[in-house]
Amino acid sequence: MRIALDAMGGDFAPANLVEGAVLALREYEHIQKLILVGDTASIEAELRRLSYSDSRIEICHSTQVVTMSDAATDAVRRKRDSSISRAVDLVKSGDAQAVVSAGHTGAAVACSQIKLRNLPGVERPAIGAVIPTETNYFLLIDAGANTDPSPKQLVQNAIMGAAYSKHVLGYANPSIGLMSIGTEDEKGNEFTREVFELLKNSNLNFRGNVEGHDLFENPVEVVVCDGFVGNVVLKTCEAIAKAIFHWLKSELMKSPIRMAGAWLAKDAFRSIKNKTNADEYGGMPLLGVNGNCIIAHGGSSPIAVKNAIRVGAESIRHEINPHIIEEVARYNEILAPSSVSPSNP
């Protein structure tokens, strides 16, 4: 496996990116080559700081960095030598099989879509975020790639999410819910009601509308929404998980008896913290582009970067794109109006 890492993308680049790459290479022997894309001198300085050398590391020099104040398309048009642009180029040329970036999400999406192109039949790519519940994991799609999709594009998100849920997460027949403000069929705005009808008439395992509390109390395997709603839901879930552990720690430290009880239950607390820690999930796949692109949080820790690289390796191994192409084509065939050409005399 050959993976390109945008070493200059993110709030703590290149330090956290390079350290995360080192952690990944130490743990995942099946990664044959990890290409660190960015300023060579800066990357080499971080490797020296970590006292790490490995023949599986390759550095691809780039002179520019896309900042959060840049427009997404700047990475393609104005900053062609940016680290994210060069990293995607490596996938396009076949020198890498996946790209991982914790930098500007819009730039990563724009570069991937423009340079790699969409999969056949897919109109717009979408980000899938794996979120844990008490009983399972569900895929939230879209988590931020397309904030203003058409109803048809949201149905395609459902198709791509179902394919990922089936072939990567292992659900035989993943159920799908449409994010709305009520479970009744008629709830929602004009947009969600139109999407509801399309999903209802599809061949997908559509369970209907789901509300915010359904995500954890009555979970489905795939939750479909536009990128605006999805990004808000994702970041809210992450913030609540962090807040709960801060509150819990504060309360447990208030007396010796509570501290003793916390010590006895430390394994349970650690297990729950690991399950709800975004760093453990690392990165989110950008589904619908002709390649493997993993989006990580801008503030990713080295552990998060390591796990984002793991997700990239999993995407390569599972080969999800052919399944998406097949499912989208099947859906389009089902809904396409039948037309019979008149016979020639």
Order of alpha helices (4+ residues) and beta strands (2+ residues): beta-alpha-beta-alpha-beta-alpha-alpha-beta-alpha-beta-beta-alpha-beta-alpha-beta-alpha-beta-alpha-alpha-alpha-beta-beta-alpha-alpha
